[in-house]
Amino acid sequence: MLCDVTQTTKAPAPTPTVRTPRLHRAWFVAAVTFVTIIGAAAFASLPGLLIEPLHHEFDWSRGTIGFAVSVNLALYGLTAPFAAALMDRFGIRRVVAAALSVIALGSLLTVWMTAAWQLVLFWGVLVGLGSGSMALAFAATVTNRWFVARRGLVTGILTAAGASGQLVFLPLLSWLVEHHDWRPASVTVALSALVIVPFVWLLLRDHPADVGLAPYGAAEFVPKPAPVQGAARRAVTVLLKAARTGPFWLLAGTFAICGASTNGLVRTHFVPAAHDHGMPVTAAASLLAVIGVFDVVGTIASGWFTDRFESRRLLATYYALRGVSLLFLPLLLAPSVHPPMVFFIVFYGLDWVATVPPTLALCREHYGEDSAIVFGWVLASHQVGAAVVAFAGGLARDVFGSYDVVWYASGALCAAAALMALVIRRRPVVAASATA
């Protein structure tokens, strides 16, 4: 009888063997993601350079051209949460490859456009949707799936790719438009997008389980989750669920101020404000590029800090320091570049999007598996804040004759963001119940 029982006993199911390579595949995935995000940010930065050449060639109003640019910026932010949900449904690799193809198509079609509505469709809708699909929600999805350890550091590196791509590539694209017209610049964007596609398809993988690995820093194998049905419905459902919680509105509010004080304010209005004080446009544009360089250092450092310090306090510190620097900026603007201005540029570069790693960490803390989609909606608030201040800054310049009131108001907003960050509650930790 004992022998019979032994024969009918089922052996436990074998667990997948976890390989531990010397250099984890997650770092290759992060490298491909880094290059892809840099490209997406560079693609998104070109439409603003097309305003003057398109105005002169087609005699379109700047308002009409600006509308296409605003559609691009809005979709860049609003697409992110849906892109994160699509990645859960169809996989990262397919969504990113499709997004790059859409960017290449939209950019290339502008070469033959003859009407303003085509600009709105090609650059506004197609390039906006494509670049938005590879925004920071893409970085959040890759980080959540491939990394358990070093999440803050990886988030900082991938965030730096996005911000620096927008700023560092701006002089290069500007040179192409100035010396070779705007069509070669559009073709360059299209070809660059297509060149990245093979690397994405060959090197990017959706989940560590696809290659028999545990996530970097994980103690055990993590099975690949089943595809999530209803991507668009899930994005909206996650928004409605998150909107019933206080941390979501505080994170969205602080990130809206982040967008207002970076993309909406400094990236849009720093050059004309400096020019108002006699500084050459080329010198002011070069200072923006320097911001992009130091942003890499600041954002990676912020990721390192996020792995070690409380995210709420980091956010409050970043916003408070940013607000103080903006209050001093009107005193620093001058016809030439001087040491205090250089100090401001370096400091602002270090703080440019240092807010992203702790913001993403707080999304992960409060919303778990939905954190990438929630962060996508928080990112949308970032773009809305940028759009509002980009318009309000120009309006204030027309009304008051200078940008001083804009710098002071933005400094006050950053102070409010610092207070909002401190108000975000900590997620309660439930202690494990003792077992008898």
DRENDO-1510 file (C-alpha; in Angstrom, 1 decimal, always signed):
<recs>
REC; n; res; u; v; w
REC; 1; MET; +0.0; +0.0; +0.0 .
REC; 2; LEU; +2.8; +2.3; +0.8 .
REC; 3; CYS; +4.4; +1.6; -2.5 .
REC; 4; ASP; +1.1; +2.4; -4.3 .
REC; 5; VAL; +0.8; +5.7; -2.6 .
REC; 6; THR; +4.3; +6.6; -3.5 .
REC; 7; GLN; +3.7; +5.9; -7.1 .
REC; 8; THR; +0.6; +8.0; -7.4 .
REC; 9; THR; +2.1; +11.1; -5.6 .
REC; 10; LYS; +2.6; +13.9; -8.0 .
REC; 11; ALA; +6.0; +15.6; -8.1 .
REC; 12; PRO; +5.9; +19.4; -7.6 .
REC; 13; ALA; +6.0; +21.4; -10.9 .
REC; 14; PRO; +9.5; +22.5; -11.7 .
REC; 15; THR; +10.2; +26.2; -11.5 .
REC; 16; PRO; +11.9; +27.9; -14.4 .
REC; 17; THR; +15.6; +28.0; -14.2 .
REC; 18; VAL; +16.8; +31.5; -13.5 .
REC; 19; ARG; +19.9; +32.4; -15.4 .
REC; 20; THR; +22.2; +35.1; -13.9 .
REC; 21; PRO; +24.4; +36.4; -16.7 .
REC; 22; ARG; +27.4; +38.6; -15.9 .
REC; 23; LEU; +25.7; +41.6; -17.7 .
REC; 24; HIS; +22.0; +41.3; -17.3 .
REC; 25; ARG; +19.9; +41.7; -20.5 .
REC; 26; ALA; +17.9; +44.4; -18.7 .
REC; 27; TRP; +20.8; +46.8; -19.3 .
REC; 28; PHE; +20.7; +46.2; -23.1 .
REC; 29; VAL; +16.9; +46.8; -23.0 .
REC; 30; ALA; +17.5; +50.0; -21.1 .
REC; 31; ALA; +20.2; +51.1; -23.6 .
REC; 32; VAL; +17.8; +50.6; -26.6 .
REC; 33; THR; +15.0; +52.4; -24.7 .
REC; 34; PHE; +17.5; +55.3; -24.0 .
REC; 35; VAL; +18.3; +55.8; -27.7 .
REC; 36; THR; +14.6; +55.5; -28.7 .
REC; 37; ILE; +13.5; +58.1; -26.2 .
REC; 38; ILE; +16.2; +60.5; -27.3 .
REC; 39; GLY; +15.0; +60.1; -30.9 .
REC; 40; ALA; +11.3; +60.6; -29.9 .
REC; 41; ALA; +12.2; +63.8; -28.0 .
REC; 42; ALA; +14.2; +65.1; -30.9 .
REC; 43; PHE; +11.3; +64.4; -33.3 .
REC; 44; ALA; +9.0; +66.3; -31.0 .
REC; 45; SER; +11.3; +69.4; -30.9 .
REC; 46; LEU; +11.3; +70.0; -34.7 .
REC; 47; PRO; +7.8; +71.5; -35.2 .
REC; 48; GLY; +8.6; +74.7; -33.4 .
REC; 49; LEU; +11.5; +75.3; -35.8 .
REC; 50; LEU; +9.1; +75.1; -38.8 .
REC; 51; ILE; +7.0; +78.2; -37.9 .
REC; 52; GLU; +9.1; +80.8; -39.7 .
REC; 53; PRO; +10.1; +78.9; -42.8 .
REC; 54; LEU; +6.5; +77.7; -43.4 .
REC; 55; HIS; +5.2; +81.2; -42.8 .
REC; 56; HIS; +7.5; +82.6; -45.5 .
REC; 57; GLU; +7.0; +79.8; -48.0 .
REC; 58; PHE; +3.2; +79.2; -47.8 .
REC; 59; ASP; +2.1; +82.5; -46.3 .
REC; 60; TRP; +0.3; +80.6; -43.5 .
REC; 61; SER; -0.4; +82.6; -40.4 .
REC; 62; ARG; +1.8; +81.9; -37.3 .
REC; 63; GLY; -1.4; +81.1; -35.5 .
REC; 64; THR; -2.3; +78.4; -38.0 .
REC; 65; ILE; +1.2; +76.9; -37.8 .
REC; 66; GLY; +1.2; +77.3; -34.0 .
REC; 67; PHE; -2.1; +75.3; -33.9 .
REC; 68; ALA; -0.4; +72.3; -35.5 .
REC; 69; VAL; +2.5; +72.6; -33.1 .
REC; 70; SER; +0.0; +72.8; -30.1 .
REC; 71; VAL; -1.8; +69.6; -31.4 .
REC; 72; ASN; +1.6; +67.9; -31.5 .
REC; 73; LEU; +2.4; +68.9; -27.9 .
REC; 74; ALA; -1.0; +68.0; -26.6 .
REC; 75; LEU; -1.0; +64.5; -28.2 .
REC; 76; TYR; +2.6; +64.0; -27.0 .
REC; 77; GLY; +1.2; +64.1; -23.5 .
REC; 78; LEU; -2.3; +62.7; -23.9 .
REC; 79; THR; -1.1; +59.6; -25.8 .
REC; 80; ALA; +1.2; +58.4; -23.0 .
REC; 81; PRO; -1.4; +56.6; -20.8 .
REC; 82; PHE; -3.0; +54.9; -23.8 .
REC; 83; ALA; +0.5; +53.9; -25.1 .
REC; 84; ALA; +1.3; +52.3; -21.7 .
REC; 85; ALA; -2.0; +50.3; -21.9 .
REC; 86; LEU; -1.3; +49.2; -25.5 .
REC; 87; MET; +2.2; +48.0; -24.4 .
REC; 88; ASP; +0.4; +45.8; -21.8 .
REC; 89; ARG; -1.9; +44.5; -24.5 .
REC; 90; PHE; +0.4; +44.1; -27.6 .
REC; 91; GLY; +3.9; +44.3; -26.1 .
REC; 92; ILE; +6.5; +47.0; -25.9 .
REC; 93; ARG; +8.4; +46.1; -29.1 .
REC; 94; ARG; +5.3; +46.2; -31.4 .
REC; 95; VAL; +4.0; +49.5; -30.0 .
REC; 96; VAL; +7.4; +51.2; -30.2 .
REC; 97; ALA; +8.2; +49.9; -33.7 .
REC; 98; ALA; +4.7; +51.1; -34.9 .
REC; 99; ALA; +5.2; +54.5; -33.3 .
REC; 100; LEU; +8.5; +55.0; -35.0 .
REC; 101; SER; +6.9; +54.1; -38.4 .
REC; 102; VAL; +4.1; +56.6; -37.8 .
REC; 103; ILE; +6.6; +59.3; -37.0 .
REC; 104; ALA; +8.6; +58.5; -40.2 .
REC; 105; LEU; +5.4; +58.6; -42.3 .
REC; 106; GLY; +4.1; +61.9; -40.8 .
REC; 107; SER; +7.5; +63.6; -41.2 .
REC; 108; LEU; +8.1; +62.4; -44.7 .
REC; 109; LEU; +4.6; +63.4; -45.9 .
REC; 110; THR; +5.2; +67.0; -44.9 .
REC; 111; VAL; +7.7; +67.3; -47.8 .
REC; 112; TRP; +4.8; +67.2; -50.3 .
REC; 113; MET; +2.1; +69.1; -48.3 .
REC; 114; THR; +0.4; +72.1; -49.9 .
REC; 115; ALA; -2.3; +73.0; -47.4 .
REC; 116; ALA; -2.3; +74.0; -43.7 .
REC; 117; TRP; -4.6; +71.1; -42.7 .
REC; 118; GLN; -2.0; +68.7; -44.0 .
REC; 119; LEU; +0.5; +70.2; -41.5 .
REC; 120; VAL; -2.0; +69.7; -38.7 .
REC; 121; LEU; -2.5; +66.1; -39.8 .
REC; 122; PHE; +1.1; +65.1; -40.5 .
REC; 123; TRP; +3.0; +66.9; -37.8 .
REC; 124; GLY; +0.3; +67.6; -35.4 .
REC; 125; VAL; -1.5; +64.2; -35.3 .
REC; 126; LEU; +0.8; +61.6; -36.8 .
REC; 127; VAL; +4.1; +62.8; -35.3 .
REC; 128; GLY; +2.4; +63.8; -32.0 .
REC; 129; LEU; +0.8; +60.3; -31.6 .
REC; 130; GLY; +4.1; +58.6; -32.5 .
REC; 131; SER; +6.3; +60.6; -30.3 .
REC; 132; GLY; +3.8; +60.5; -27.4 .
REC; 133; SER; +3.8; +56.7; -27.6 .
REC; 134; MET; +7.5; +56.8; -26.7 .
REC; 135; ALA; +7.2; +59.4; -24.0 .
REC; 136; LEU; +8.0; +58.8; -20.3 .
REC; 137; ALA; +5.3; +56.2; -19.9 .
REC; 138; PHE; +7.5; +54.0; -22.1 .
REC; 139; ALA; +10.3; +54.4; -19.7 .
REC; 140; ALA; +8.1; +53.6; -16.8 .
REC; 141; THR; +6.9; +50.4; -18.4 .
REC; 142; VAL; +10.4; +49.2; -19.2 .
REC; 143; THR; +11.6; +50.1; -15.7 .
REC; 144; ASN; +8.7; +48.3; -14.0 .
REC; 145; ARG; +9.1; +45.1; -16.0 .
REC; 146; TRP; +12.9; +44.7; -16.3 .
REC; 147; PHE; +14.2; +46.2; -13.0 .
REC; 148; VAL; +13.5; +45.5; -9.3 .
REC; 149; ALA; +16.8; +47.0; -8.1 .
REC; 150; ARG; +18.1; +50.3; -9.4 .
REC; 151; ARG; +14.7; +51.5; -10.5 .
REC; 152; GLY; +15.3; +55.1; -9.5 .
REC; 153; LEU; +18.7; +55.2; -11.3 .
REC; 154; VAL; +17.2; +53.7; -14.5 .
REC; 155; THR; +14.3; +56.0; -14.4 .
REC; 156; GLY; +16.7; +59.0; -14.1 .
REC; 157; ILE; +18.8; +57.8; -17.0 .
REC; 158; LEU; +15.7; +57.3; -19.3 .
REC; 159; THR; +14.2; +60.6; -18.2 .
REC; 160; ALA; +17.4; +62.4; -19.0 .
REC; 161; ALA; +17.2; +60.9; -22.5 .
REC; 162; GLY; +13.8; +62.6; -23.1 .
REC; 163; ALA; +14.6; +66.0; -21.8 .
REC; 164; SER; +18.1; +66.2; -23.3 .
REC; 165; GLY; +16.9; +65.0; -26.7 .
REC; 166; GLN; +14.5; +68.0; -26.9 .
REC; 167; LEU; +17.2; +70.5; -25.9 .
REC; 168; VAL; +20.5; +69.1; -27.3 .
REC; 169; PHE; +19.1; +68.2; -30.7 .
REC; 170; LEU; +17.5; +71.6; -31.1 .
REC; 171; PRO; +20.7; +73.4; -32.3 .
REC; 172; LEU; +21.4; +70.6; -34.8 .
REC; 173; LEU; +17.9; +70.7; -36.3 .
REC; 174; SER; +17.9; +74.5; -36.2 .
REC; 175; TRP; +21.2; +74.4; -38.3 .
REC; 176; LEU; +19.6; +72.1; -40.8 .
REC; 177; VAL; +16.6; +74.3; -41.2 .
REC; 178; GLU; +18.7; +77.5; -41.5 .
REC; 179; HIS; +21.3; +76.2; -43.9 .
REC; 180; HIS; +19.4; +73.5; -45.9 .
REC; 181; ASP; +15.7; +74.6; -45.6 .
REC; 182; TRP; +13.1; +72.7; -43.6 .
REC; 183; ARG; +12.5; +69.8; -46.0 .
REC; 184; PRO; +15.9; +68.1; -45.4 .
REC; 185; ALA; +15.2; +68.5; -41.6 .
REC; 186; SER; +11.9; +66.6; -42.0 .
REC; 187; VAL; +13.5; +63.9; -44.1 .
REC; 188; THR; +16.3; +63.6; -41.5 .
REC; 189; VAL; +13.7; +63.0; -38.8 .
REC; 190; ALA; +11.9; +60.4; -41.0 .
REC; 191; LEU; +15.1; +58.5; -41.7 .
REC; 192; SER; +16.3; +58.6; -38.1 .
REC; 193; ALA; +13.0; +57.1; -37.0 .
REC; 194; LEU; +13.3; +54.3; -39.6 .
REC; 195; VAL; +16.9; +53.6; -38.6 .
REC; 196; ILE; +15.9; +52.9; -35.0 .
REC; 197; VAL; +13.2; +50.4; -35.9 .
REC; 198; PRO; +15.6; +47.4; -36.6 .
REC; 199; PHE; +17.4; +47.9; -33.3 .
REC; 200; VAL; +14.0; +48.0; -31.4 .
REC; 201; TRP; +12.8; +44.8; -33.1 .
REC; 202; LEU; +16.0; +42.9; -32.6 .
REC; 203; LEU; +17.2; +44.0; -29.2 .
REC; 204; LEU; +14.0; +45.1; -27.3 .
REC; 205; ARG; +12.0; +42.4; -25.5 .
REC; 206; ASP; +8.7; +42.8; -23.8 .
REC; 207; HIS; +9.4; +41.0; -20.5 .
REC; 208; PRO; +12.4; +39.2; -18.9 .
REC; 209; ALA; +10.5; +35.9; -19.0 .
REC; 210; ASP; +10.8; +36.1; -22.8 .
REC; 211; VAL; +14.5; +35.3; -22.6 .
REC; 212; GLY; +14.3; +33.1; -19.5 .
REC; 213; LEU; +15.5; +35.7; -17.0 .
REC; 214; ALA; +14.3; +37.2; -13.8 .
REC; 215; PRO; +14.1; +41.0; -13.6 .
REC; 216; TYR; +17.3; +42.7; -12.6 .
REC; 217; GLY; +17.6; +42.5; -8.8 .
REC; 218; ALA; +14.8; +40.0; -8.4 .
REC; 219; ALA; +15.3; +37.0; -6.2 .
REC; 220; GLU; +13.1; +34.6; -8.2 .
REC; 221; PHE; +11.7; +34.1; -11.7 .
REC; 222; VAL; +8.6; +36.3; -12.6 .
REC; 223; PRO; +6.2; +34.8; -15.1 .
REC; 224; LYS; +5.1; +37.0; -18.0 .
REC; 225; PRO; +1.6; +38.3; -17.4 .
REC; 226; ALA; -1.2; +37.6; -19.8 .
REC; 227; PRO; -2.0; +40.3; -22.4 .
REC; 228; VAL; -4.5; +42.8; -21.0 .
REC; 229; GLN; -7.6; +43.2; -23.1 .
REC; 230; GLY; -9.2; +46.6; -23.8 .
REC; 231; ALA; -6.2; +48.9; -23.7 .
REC; 232; ALA; -8.1; +52.2; -24.2 .
REC; 233; ARG; -10.8; +51.2; -21.7 .
REC; 234; ARG; -8.2; +50.2; -19.2 .
REC; 235; ALA; -6.4; +53.6; -19.6 .
REC; 236; VAL; -9.7; +55.4; -18.8 .
REC; 237; THR; -10.6; +53.0; -16.0 .
REC; 238; VAL; -7.2; +53.5; -14.3 .
REC; 239; LEU; -7.7; +57.3; -14.6 .
REC; 240; LEU; -11.2; +57.2; -13.0 .
REC; 241; LYS; -9.9; +55.0; -10.3 .
REC; 242; ALA; -6.8; +57.1; -9.6 .
REC; 243; ALA; -8.8; +60.3; -9.7 .
REC; 244; ARG; -10.7; +59.2; -6.6 .
REC; 245; THR; -7.5; +59.4; -4.6 .
REC; 246; GLY; -5.7; +62.5; -3.2 .
REC; 247; PRO; -2.2; +61.6; -4.2 .
REC; 248; PHE; -3.1; +61.5; -7.9 .
REC; 249; TRP; -4.3; +65.1; -7.9 .
REC; 250; LEU; -1.2; +66.3; -5.9 .
REC; 251; LEU; +1.1; +64.5; -8.3 .
REC; 252; ALA; -0.7; +65.8; -11.3 .
REC; 253; GLY; -0.7; +69.3; -9.9 .
REC; 254; THR; +3.0; +69.3; -9.1 .
REC; 255; PHE; +3.9; +67.8; -12.5 .
REC; 256; ALA; +1.7; +70.4; -14.2 .
REC; 257; ILE; +3.9; +73.1; -12.5 .
REC; 258; CYS; +7.0; +71.2; -13.5 .
REC; 259; GLY; +5.9; +71.3; -17.2 .
REC; 260; ALA; +4.9; +75.0; -16.8 .
REC; 261; SER; +8.3; +76.0; -15.4 .
REC; 262; THR; +10.4; +73.9; -17.9 .
REC; 263; ASN; +8.9; +73.3; -21.4 .
REC; 264; GLY; +6.3; +75.9; -21.2 .
REC; 265; LEU; +8.4; +78.7; -19.6 .
REC; 266; VAL; +12.2; +78.3; -20.1 .
REC; 267; ARG; +12.3; +76.3; -23.3 .
REC; 268; THR; +9.7; +78.5; -25.0 .
REC; 269; HIS; +10.4; +82.0; -23.6 .
REC; 270; PHE; +14.0; +82.1; -22.4 .
REC; 271; VAL; +15.4; +82.9; -25.8 .
REC; 272; PRO; +13.1; +85.8; -26.6 .
REC; 273; ALA; +13.4; +87.1; -23.0 .
REC; 274; ALA; +17.2; +87.1; -23.3 .
REC; 275; HIS; +16.9; +88.8; -26.7 .
REC; 276; ASP; +14.8; +91.5; -25.1 .
REC; 277; HIS; +17.9; +92.3; -22.9 .
REC; 278; GLY; +20.2; +92.4; -25.9 .
REC; 279; MET; +21.6; +88.9; -25.9 .
REC; 280; PRO; +22.0; +87.4; -29.4 .
REC; 281; VAL; +19.6; +84.6; -30.3 .
REC; 282; THR; +22.4; +82.1; -31.0 .
REC; 283; ALA; +23.9; +82.7; -27.6 .
REC; 284; ALA; +20.6; +82.2; -25.8 .
REC; 285; ALA; +19.9; +79.0; -27.8 .
REC; 286; SER; +23.3; +77.7; -26.9 .
REC; 287; LEU; +22.5; +78.3; -23.2 .
REC; 288; LEU; +19.4; +76.1; -23.7 .
REC; 289; ALA; +21.6; +73.4; -25.1 .
REC; 290; VAL; +23.8; +73.6; -22.0 .
REC; 291; ILE; +20.7; +73.1; -19.9 .
REC; 292; GLY; +20.1; +69.8; -21.8 .
REC; 293; VAL; +23.7; +68.6; -21.1 .
REC; 294; PHE; +23.5; +69.2; -17.4 .
REC; 295; ASP; +20.0; +67.8; -17.3 .
REC; 296; VAL; +21.6; +64.3; -17.9 .
REC; 297; VAL; +23.7; +64.7; -14.8 .
REC; 298; GLY; +20.9; +66.0; -12.6 .
REC; 299; THR; +18.3; +63.5; -13.6 .
REC; 300; ILE; +20.6; +60.5; -13.2 .
REC; 301; ALA; +21.7; +61.8; -9.8 .
REC; 302; SER; +18.0; +62.3; -8.9 .
REC; 303; GLY; +17.4; +58.6; -9.7 .
REC; 304; TRP; +20.2; +57.7; -7.4 .
REC; 305; PHE; +18.8; +59.8; -4.6 .
REC; 306; THR; +15.3; +58.4; -5.2 .
REC; 307; ASP; +16.7; +54.9; -4.4 .
REC; 308; ARG; +17.9; +56.2; -1.1 .
REC; 309; PHE; +15.8; +59.0; +0.2 .
REC; 310; GLU; +12.1; +59.8; +0.6 .
REC; 311; SER; +10.5; +60.9; -2.6 .
REC; 312; ARG; +8.2; +63.5; -1.1 .
REC; 313; ARG; +11.0; +65.4; +0.4 .
REC; 314; LEU; +13.1; +65.2; -2.7 .
REC; 315; LEU; +10.2; +66.7; -4.8 .
REC; 316; ALA; +9.7; +69.5; -2.3 .
REC; 317; THR; +13.5; +70.3; -2.4 .
REC; 318; TYR; +13.6; +70.3; -6.2 .
REC; 319; TYR; +10.6; +72.6; -6.6 .
REC; 320; ALA; +11.7; +75.0; -3.8 .
REC; 321; LEU; +15.1; +75.4; -5.3 .
REC; 322; ARG; +13.7; +75.9; -8.8 .
REC; 323; GLY; +11.3; +78.6; -7.5 .
REC; 324; VAL; +14.1; +80.5; -5.9 .
REC; 325; SER; +16.2; +80.4; -9.0 .
REC; 326; LEU; +13.4; +81.8; -11.1 .
REC; 327; LEU; +13.0; +84.7; -8.8 .
REC; 328; PHE; +16.6; +85.7; -9.4 .
REC; 329; LEU; +16.5; +85.2; -13.2 .
REC; 330; PRO; +15.2; +88.8; -14.1 .
REC; 331; LEU; +18.3; +90.2; -12.4 .
REC; 332; LEU; +20.6; +87.9; -14.4 .
REC; 333; LEU; +19.4; +88.7; -18.0 .
REC; 334; ALA; +21.9; +90.9; -19.8 .
REC; 335; PRO; +23.3; +91.5; -23.3 .
REC; 336; SER; +26.2; +89.0; -22.8 .
REC; 337; VAL; +26.7; +85.8; -21.0 .
REC; 338; HIS; +28.3; +86.3; -17.5 .
REC; 339; PRO; +29.2; +83.9; -14.7 .
REC; 340; PRO; +26.0; +84.3; -12.6 .
REC; 341; MET; +23.9; +83.5; -15.8 .
REC; 342; VAL; +26.1; +80.4; -16.4 .
REC; 343; PHE; +25.5; +79.4; -12.8 .
REC; 344; PHE; +21.8; +79.7; -13.3 .
REC; 345; ILE; +21.9; +77.6; -16.5 .
REC; 346; VAL; +23.9; +74.9; -14.8 .
REC; 347; PHE; +21.7; +74.8; -11.8 .
REC; 348; TYR; +18.5; +74.8; -13.8 .
REC; 349; GLY; +19.8; +72.1; -16.0 .
REC; 350; LEU; +20.5; +69.9; -13.0 .
REC; 351; ASP; +17.0; +70.5; -11.7 .
REC; 352; TRP; +15.2; +70.4; -15.1 .
REC; 353; VAL; +13.4; +67.1; -14.8 .
REC; 354; ALA; +15.0; +65.8; -11.6 .
REC; 355; THR; +11.4; +65.7; -10.5 .
REC; 356; VAL; +10.6; +62.6; -12.6 .
REC; 357; PRO; +12.3; +59.8; -10.7 .
REC; 358; PRO; +10.6; +60.6; -7.3 .
REC; 359; THR; +7.3; +61.3; -9.1 .
REC; 360; LEU; +7.4; +57.9; -10.8 .
REC; 361; ALA; +8.4; +56.3; -7.5 .
REC; 362; LEU; +5.4; +57.8; -5.8 .
REC; 363; CYS; +3.1; +56.6; -8.6 .
REC; 364; ARG; +4.6; +53.1; -8.2 .
REC; 365; GLU; +4.2; +53.3; -4.4 .
REC; 366; HIS; +0.5; +54.3; -4.5 .
REC; 367; TYR; -0.8; +52.5; -7.7 .
REC; 368; GLY; +1.4; +49.4; -8.1 .
REC; 369; GLU; +0.8; +47.5; -11.4 .
REC; 370; ASP; -1.2; +50.5; -12.7 .
REC; 371; SER; +1.6; +52.9; -12.0 .
REC; 372; ALA; +2.9; +53.2; -15.6 .
REC; 373; ILE; -0.6; +54.2; -16.8 .
REC; 374; VAL; -1.2; +56.6; -13.9 .
REC; 375; PHE; +2.2; +58.2; -14.6 .
REC; 376; GLY; +1.1; +58.6; -18.2 .
REC; 377; TRP; -1.9; +60.7; -17.0 .
REC; 378; VAL; +0.4; +62.6; -14.7 .
REC; 379; LEU; +2.7; +63.2; -17.7 .
REC; 380; ALA; -0.4; +64.5; -19.6 .
REC; 381; SER; -0.8; +67.1; -16.9 .
REC; 382; HIS; +2.8; +68.1; -17.4 .
REC; 383; GLN; +2.1; +68.9; -21.1 .
REC; 384; VAL; -1.1; +70.7; -20.3 .
REC; 385; GLY; +0.8; +72.9; -17.8 .
REC; 386; ALA; +3.5; +73.5; -20.4 .
REC; 387; ALA; +0.9; +74.5; -23.0 .
REC; 388; VAL; -0.9; +76.9; -20.7 .
REC; 389; VAL; +2.3; +78.8; -19.7 .
REC; 390; ALA; +3.6; +78.8; -23.2 .
REC; 391; PHE; +0.5; +80.8; -24.2 .
REC; 392; ALA; +0.3; +82.8; -21.0 .
REC; 393; GLY; +4.0; +83.8; -21.2 .
REC; 394; GLY; +3.6; +85.3; -24.6 .
REC; 395; LEU; +0.4; +87.1; -23.6 .
REC; 396; ALA; +2.1; +88.6; -20.6 .
REC; 397; ARG; +4.9; +89.8; -22.7 .
REC; 398; ASP; +2.4; +91.6; -25.0 .
REC; 399; VAL; +0.5; +93.1; -22.1 .
REC; 400; PHE; +3.4; +94.2; -19.8 .
REC; 401; GLY; +6.2; +94.7; -22.2 .
REC; 402; SER; +8.5; +92.3; -20.4 .
REC; 403; TYR; +8.7; +88.8; -19.0 .
REC; 404; ASP; +9.4; +89.8; -15.4 .
REC; 405; VAL; +5.9; +89.0; -14.1 .
REC; 406; VAL; +6.2; +85.5; -15.7 .
REC; 407; TRP; +9.4; +84.6; -13.9 .
REC; 408; TYR; +8.0; +85.8; -10.5 .
REC; 409; ALA; +4.6; +84.0; -11.0 .
REC; 410; SER; +6.4; +80.8; -11.9 .
REC; 411; GLY; +8.6; +81.1; -8.9 .
REC; 412; ALA; +5.5; +81.3; -6.7 .
REC; 413; LEU; +4.0; +78.3; -8.5 .
REC; 414; CYS; +7.1; +76.3; -7.7 .
REC; 415; ALA; +6.8; +77.2; -4.1 .
REC; 416; ALA; +3.2; +75.9; -4.1 .
REC; 417; ALA; +4.4; +72.7; -5.8 .
REC; 418; ALA; +6.9; +72.2; -3.0 .
REC; 419; LEU; +4.1; +72.4; -0.4 .
REC; 420; MET; +1.9; +70.1; -2.4 .
REC; 421; ALA; +4.7; +67.5; -2.5 .
REC; 422; LEU; +5.0; +67.5; +1.2 .
REC; 423; VAL; +1.2; +67.0; +1.6 .
REC; 424; ILE; +1.3; +63.7; -0.4 .
REC; 425; ARG; +0.5; +61.0; +2.2 .
REC; 426; ARG; +2.6; +58.0; +2.6 .
REC; 427; ARG; +1.0; +54.7; +1.7 .
REC; 428; PRO; +0.4; +52.8; +4.9 .
REC; 429; VAL; +2.5; +49.6; +5.2 .
REC; 430; VAL; +0.4; +46.7; +6.3 .
REC; 431; ALA; +2.3; +44.5; +8.7 .
REC; 432; ALA; +2.2; +40.8; +8.0 .
REC; 433; SER; -0.1; +39.0; +10.4 .
REC; 434; ALA; +1.6; +36.5; +12.8 .
REC; 435; THR; +0.8; +32.9; +12.1 .
REC; 436; ALA; +0.3; +30.4; +14.8 .
</recs>
